[in-house]
Amino acid sequence: MISTSRRHLLLSGLALCAATLASGPAAAQGNGQPVRLVVGYAAGGPADQAARLFAVALGKTLNTTVIVDNKPGANATLAGYEVVRAKADGATLWFAASAALTVAPNIMKSLPFDPARDLTPVAPVARYYNMLVANTKEPFKTTQELVAYAKAHPDKLSYGSSGVGSSNHVAMALFARQAQVDLNHIPYKGNAPAMTDTIGGQIDMMFDIISTASGYVQSGKVKPIAVGSPRRNPSLPNVPTFREAGIPALKDYEAGGWYAIYAPKGLAPELTQKLATAVRQAVDDAELKKRYAELGYEQWSGTTQDVVNTAARERTQWAGVLKGVTLD
């Protein structure tokens, strides 16, 4: 027979396990425990904006409050490390941008965690694409003219980015490699100052998210070269894709990134599945789909394995493109 004290201990342990399983996505199931959504970029930027819109939709799905917590720095990996160290109960999630998962491991020598081993992938959220824009006085207007000019004037053209390892940096690095041209990289502390210098002519060009860059294009402050999406963007129907340039090396070229939800390592499989379902329902939210479409994001309603496979493939891709590039 089990003694009274041992029976009490056993029942207490079972109660604790039940409370742990109930505390994550289903924080929501009755106790209203808030969920913290960690973002690796400062408030007001594109990733923060996307995260806050998603937080509203996820909050509705989970019937709780989803609080966005900005932890910028170290190529957005500070946010990842924050989640790595969090309790694996579903109450802390990472609104992860692809560069932190696929680029940072290739350029940061002191990255304090391994994105492939130290996190639990949950579900994808959205894809986004960049557009290449140039100063209005540049002698080229198309991708073909740009490549021809760059080959005729090696190392003359410069491009800006929001920092070493950012999505617009690696997009141009991949472009230069595939087009076999030499370009000078000028890193900035954000897209805004890089765009200011592109407009002013201090640098020649840059990639920026389509939703942001389109305003500068429509106002005539910069000239569009091409969009990095597989198809033309509906808001800029006259701007061609790189695939339309007629350059064989660029026939499959894309420039962009994605957002996905990650949780701490060790999240229970049933909790991961519940969260993945909640994320997919949030991604399907009509209002979120409408707002994301307005901002140029594409809904990515996939599985946990889709996130794993995409991240692994892109880590390998950037390893070759960024060989020799280090951030620290």
ChimeraX attribute file (.defattr): number of C-alpha atoms within 10 A of each C-alpha:
attribute: neighborCount
match mode: 1-to-1
recipient: residues
	/A:1	5
	/A:2	8
	/A:3	8
	/A:4	9
	/A:5	8
	/A:6	11
	/A:7	12
	/A:8	11
	/A:9	12
	/A:10	13
	/A:11	11
	/A:12	12
	/A:13	12
	/A:14	11
	/A:15	11
	/A:16	12
	/A:17	11
	/A:18	11
	/A:19	13
	/A:20	16
	/A:21	17
	/A:22	18
	/A:23	22
	/A:24	25
	/A:25	30
	/A:26	23
	/A:27	23
	/A:28	21
	/A:29	14
	/A:30	12
	/A:31	12
	/A:32	14
	/A:33	19
	/A:34	20
	/A:35	25
	/A:36	19
	/A:37	25
	/A:38	26
	/A:39	28
	/A:40	26
	/A:41	24
	/A:42	17
	/A:43	17
	/A:44	10
	/A:45	13
	/A:46	15
	/A:47	18
	/A:48	20
	/A:49	16
	/A:50	21
	/A:51	25
	/A:52	20
	/A:53	16
	/A:54	27
	/A:55	23
	/A:56	19
	/A:57	24
	/A:58	25
	/A:59	20
	/A:60	17
	/A:61	20
	/A:62	25
	/A:63	19
	/A:64	21
	/A:65	18
	/A:66	23
	/A:67	17
	/A:68	22
	/A:69	22
	/A:70	18
	/A:71	19
	/A:72	16
	/A:73	12
	/A:74	17
	/A:75	23
	/A:76	23
	/A:77	27
	/A:78	22
	/A:79	25
	/A:80	31
	/A:81	21
	/A:82	17
	/A:83	25
	/A:84	25
	/A:85	14
	/A:86	16
	/A:87	14
	/A:88	22
	/A:89	23
	/A:90	26
	/A:91	21
	/A:92	25
	/A:93	30
	/A:94	29
	/A:95	29
	/A:96	28
	/A:97	25
	/A:98	23
	/A:99	25
	/A:100	22
	/A:101	21
	/A:102	23
	/A:103	25
	/A:104	25
	/A:105	23
	/A:106	23
	/A:107	20
	/A:108	17
	/A:109	11
	/A:110	9
	/A:111	16
	/A:112	14
	/A:113	16
	/A:114	13
	/A:115	23
	/A:116	15
	/A:117	9
	/A:118	18
	/A:119	22
	/A:120	25
	/A:121	28
	/A:122	30
	/A:123	29
	/A:124	28
	/A:125	26
	/A:126	21
	/A:127	20
	/A:128	21
	/A:129	25
	/A:130	25
	/A:131	30
	/A:132	26
	/A:133	28
	/A:134	27
	/A:135	23
	/A:136	20
	/A:137	13
	/A:138	14
	/A:139	11
	/A:140	18
	/A:141	16
	/A:142	17
	/A:143	23
	/A:144	17
	/A:145	14
	/A:146	18
	/A:147	19
	/A:148	14
	/A:149	16
	/A:150	21
	/A:151	16
	/A:152	11
	/A:153	13
	/A:154	12
	/A:155	13
	/A:156	13
	/A:157	18
	/A:158	17
	/A:159	25
	/A:160	28
	/A:161	28
	/A:162	23
	/A:163	20
	/A:164	22
	/A:165	28
	/A:166	22
	/A:167	26
	/A:168	28
	/A:169	22
	/A:170	22
	/A:171	27
	/A:172	21
	/A:173	22
	/A:174	21
	/A:175	21
	/A:176	17
	/A:177	14
	/A:178	16
	/A:179	19
	/A:180	13
	/A:181	20
	/A:182	18
	/A:183	20
	/A:184	16
	/A:185	19
	/A:186	16
	/A:187	18
	/A:188	16
	/A:189	11
	/A:190	15
	/A:191	23
	/A:192	15
	/A:193	15
	/A:194	25
	/A:195	28
	/A:196	13
	/A:197	18
	/A:198	23
	/A:199	22
	/A:200	15
	/A:201	16
	/A:202	15
	/A:203	21
	/A:204	21
	/A:205	28
	/A:206	28
	/A:207	32
	/A:208	29
	/A:209	24
	/A:210	25
	/A:211	21
	/A:212	16
	/A:213	22
	/A:214	20
	/A:215	12
	/A:216	16
	/A:217	17
	/A:218	12
	/A:219	9
	/A:220	13
	/A:221	19
	/A:222	25
	/A:223	25
	/A:224	27
	/A:225	23
	/A:226	23
	/A:227	27
	/A:228	27
	/A:229	22
	/A:230	16
	/A:231	14
	/A:232	17
	/A:233	19
	/A:234	10
	/A:235	13
	/A:236	14
	/A:237	9
	/A:238	11
	/A:239	17
	/A:240	21
	/A:241	23
	/A:242	28
	/A:243	21
	/A:244	17
	/A:245	16
	/A:246	11
	/A:247	15
	/A:248	12
	/A:249	14
	/A:250	18
	/A:251	15
	/A:252	13
	/A:253	17
	/A:254	21
	/A:255	24
	/A:256	22
	/A:257	18
	/A:258	23
	/A:259	23
	/A:260	20
	/A:261	22
	/A:262	29
	/A:263	29
	/A:264	25
	/A:265	19
	/A:266	14
	/A:267	20
	/A:268	16
	/A:269	10
	/A:270	10
	/A:271	21
	/A:272	23
	/A:273	17
	/A:274	16
	/A:275	24
	/A:276	22
	/A:277	18
	/A:278	22
	/A:279	28
	/A:280	20
	/A:281	17
	/A:282	24
	/A:283	25
	/A:284	16
	/A:285	17
	/A:286	12
	/A:287	15
	/A:288	20
	/A:289	20
	/A:290	12
	/A:291	14
	/A:292	22
	/A:293	14
	/A:294	12
	/A:295	18
	/A:296	20
	/A:297	22
	/A:298	16
	/A:299	19
	/A:300	19
	/A:301	17
	/A:302	16
	/A:303	16
	/A:304	19
	/A:305	13
	/A:306	16
	/A:307	21
	/A:308	16
	/A:309	10
	/A:310	14
	/A:311	21
	/A:312	15
	/A:313	11
	/A:314	15
	/A:315	19
	/A:316	13
	/A:317	14
	/A:318	22
	/A:319	17
	/A:320	11
	/A:321	19
	/A:322	17
	/A:323	10
	/A:324	9
	/A:325	13
	/A:326	14
	/A:327	14
	/A:328	9
